[in-house]
Amino acid sequence: MLTGCIEDGYATSAAAQPEFSTDSLKMGVTFTGQPTPTSSFKVYNRNPKILSISRIALRGADGSAFRINVDGSAGREFNDIEIRPNDSIYVFVEATLPETGSGIPTAFTDRIDFITNGVERSVVVRADGCDVIRRHGYTVESDERWEAGMAYQIFDSLIVAPGAKLTLDPGVTLCFHSKAEMIVRGTLECQGTPEARVQMCGDRTDNVLTDISFDLMASQWRGLTFAPESRGNMLSHTEVRNTEQGVTADSLAEVKFLNCRLRNSAGYSLTGYHADLKLTGPELAEASAGVLGIVRGRLEATHCTFANYYLFSALRGASIQMAHFSQETDDGSGLPYLQADINNSIVYGNGTDLSHGDFEGSKIYFRNCLLKSAGNDDDHFINILWDTDPMYGTVREDYLFDYRLYPESPAREWADQGLTTPESRKDIYGTERVRSIGAYEKAYE
């Protein structure tokens, strides 16, 4: 009876061929000189008998930049691989691409040939490689300027020493390896523009899943820290994402942000401890703990969007969390209370918007803002759009996080132009502000 239930014959007709989950495997853009993330495809036997693939091999053989693993075995050529009826096997592919001398992606291709019953069929594999400048545990000891062209890949740490200044030209990209961090003890100046932003992100360029890019994932690197008494820092048109703890400004640090994006953090997008922070036109978004946590110090925020639609865990706190701003919230440090002016801004997303609703006796003011909370104007909340959807161009379930506003958004007619500072006259796209509150004048289309 058992013998009758198992088909041990082989499919020998030339028409009996394997099927592939793809005929062209695209592995994306990666850095040269290091192994790529592993990609894969499946080989199916749709026949009622065993299919024997007599040869599977990389056409480039030993000269190929690619490597394959077939059904659990690594190599460049495999013979007599059997697949039982209505079963399948995996082929895993990785590569180490040679340096090209350019930061512009260059395509590398090969073919994986399958010979079955005398018929040859192939799957094309492609990876695009670009060169990077690698820095391992690097310290900027004196003034340096880093130019755009090739991305910088940071391992372990990038430290700006006290008294030193690091200037990042328009278009510079810093890609941080797992657990790497940047600490500014001196001064950092990012000179991004609407056309060429400065980027600080993780160094993974592949997908977590088929349709989820690592670019959406937090915790790829530790984050950017401004150490105590770091002064004169300016981040213009700069994006910091994929971090464990976002951007942190420690005691007496001074940092200005102009049209920046701080997003995708497992902690806060921005944290200030007795720091002097000036936010002009930034987006602070997607953070597990909250997009802004501020204790003591000074905050001046104009045309900001504080939006939290973090994907990968429950939110642990309100979008904006403030501490040590009154006798009721005194932390016993003896330091001055927080002073905050938040103007022409939006605070709206999943969860609650503010950790406190009563700022009586404090120096915290919201003017011409949109809040998720329901409430009434008073001495600290002035001309507020309460409990109002700003109508972001965001579709969380489709992994689309675009905080520009639809043309019909009520927030597009709520700004007090007297609160729009000279620095905030244009948004991150270079669009001249008219009456929109939040980070974006340019509408979502």
JOMO-V971028 format. One line per field, one symbol per residue. burial: 1 if it has 16 or more other C-alpha atoms within 10 Angstrom, else 0. Layout:
burial=???
This chain:
burial=0000000001100001110100001011111110011011111111111111111111101001111111100001110001111001111111111010001111010111111110001111111111110100001100000001011111111111110111111111111111111111111111111101111111111110000001111111111111111110111111111111111111111111111111111111111111111111111111111111111111101111111111100010111111111100000000001111111111111011110000100101111111111000000110111101111111000000101111001111011100010001111100001111111111100
